[in-house]
Amino acid sequence: MGQAKSDYSVLPPECWVCIASYLPSQREKLQLGLVCKQLYQATRVHGSRLWSTILIPFSTAGTLHSFAAFCRSCACSPQMLMLQHGEWQGEQEQPQWQEVVGAAQLVLPTLKRLMIKFDGDADAGEWLRGAAGLEELSLYCSSLTLTGVLGSLTRLRDLSLESTDRPLELAPGAAFPPALTKLFAVESRLTQVPVAADAGARCALLYSLPCFGFGFLVDTWGARLARQFTVESRLTQVPGAAFAPLLPTTLLWVVLSKLLAPESRLTQVPEALASLAQLESAYLSRNPLAPATLSCLAPLSNLRLLSLIGCWFERPPEQLSALTSLRGLYLDYNHFGMESEAALQDAFSGALTRLTQLQALGLSHNMLDSWPTAIDQLAPSLQVLYLESNPGMARLPPSAAAVLSRLRVLSIDCSVLFCNAAKFAASAARLEHLFVSGSGLMWHALAGVVPAEEVMQALAAMPSLKKLTFVVQTQREEVPSVEVAQLMLGLPRRCPHIEVEALDSEAFFGVTLTELDLMAADEAEAAAAAQAAAAMDAD
């Protein structure tokens, strides 16, 4: 008997739709519908879920007309549409904005997300009235005008705007949607801020404003959301009064909790920051700040993390002593080593000893020759310490043992590890992650160096150590010394329970508040478990 032929015509349309859904591209799905009438019916009439997301790259008006014809012949109800203008080749008619929005309007009632990239004049105008269910809108155009129609989009929560060739224009009555929670208007050269359509609007705004040259992100949606203020400018001063005219009345400065102002050439900490009562994190790194201006941070009782990396300080600013709520402080890449030993130790004492809640401290790349004794006062709370790239530091004093006993994350130079192996084995019982920097041992530390085998023994004796990371300078093509190479190669075999990895120094940075919160939660859990065990023993 001959083998029976398969009759695919008996398959229901739903089966073909399921098969077509596995095709990787829109083009292949369209081509499948050209094979026969049955597949045409499956992909066009019954296959609406095949077209939940549609991407249309277009460089001519003809492509938009083809999309319009497809929409008229297909039962598609997409939730996401992306119209992306490509480079015009000069062979056919250039697309016009009305043709672009005409194509979008064909599917606008079902859309939740719409992105249009158009090289020309555009507007967020009347054509949007049919987008009642739109939740995300992105318009990236050469020139863009906003109108009051945006205020009628009651479900729109995410709005991204770009007007690259001319300032983003606000027509009379331009307004934000009432439910807006995120607005990106980068490189749009806004000179004013449209009002919110609803006085209770909850908005997060990211602008680039040429009149003051800075951008900001403000969030007024409840105390649980992250709030940021980003300064991306090249300013020498930020007068507090300058902020007020730029903000809608619905934005509340008092809820701001995160400030980012790296490399802004600030020479003074803006006095306006003193009014940000809920500020929790301030990143002021790589600004040549006058230490005295840090005093305006003293009223901020909720400030928990402060980054002053690379601020050209010659000694730890004494103004830090007033920031007693700090849990994370980064003072890396400053010039503390230029002070005399006695003066520097006094400066550390004046700046740090009152910071009794400090959990993370960064002092790397500071040309330190010795252990700052003020760190000893932080032993009860300190869990993260960065001391790498201080080539003068080798032998740790006996008082460092108390600090080592509490640390969970530590970053040091190779010389410190090789000169203090026994101290680590005896004291660092809680250390979980050790970062080791440098490719070799400093000459002045050679007298106290122990063999790599003893270092591996010390690491094996640390019960909590889970990971050792070698921080390397890949741009300098560093070649490790014999001792360091022995440690790198021998540790995975000697201590298989310790994960060994290499990390580019450019990707190396300190812990965040979130990580500190997780550490605190671990501490509380461990303390509760110990208390429960003690209670059981007592019974």
ABEGO torsion letter per residue (X at the ends): XBBBBBBAAABBAAAAAAAAAABABAAAAAAAAAABAAAAAAAAAAAAAAAABBBBBBABAAAAAAAAAAAAABBBBBABBBBBBBBBAGABBBBBAAAAAAAAAAAAAABABBBBBBBEBBBBBAAAAABAABABBBBBBABBBBBAAAAABAABABBBBBBAABBBBBBBGBBBBAABABBBBBGAGBABBBBBABAABBBBBBBBBAAAGBBBBBBABEAABBBBBBBABBBABBBAAAAAAABBAABBAAABABBBBBGAGBABBBAAAAABAABABBBABGBBBBAAAAAAAAABAABABBBABGAGBABBBAAAAABAABABBBABGBAAAABBAAAAAAAAAAAAAABAABABBBABGAGBABBBAAAAAAAAABABBBABGBAABABBBAAAAAAAAABABBBBBAAAAAAAAAAAAAABAABABBBBBEABBBAAAAAABBBAAAAAAAAAABAABABBBBBBBAAAGBBBBAAAAAAAAAAAAABAABBBBBBBAAABBBBBAAAAAAAAAAAAAAAAAAAAAAAAAAX
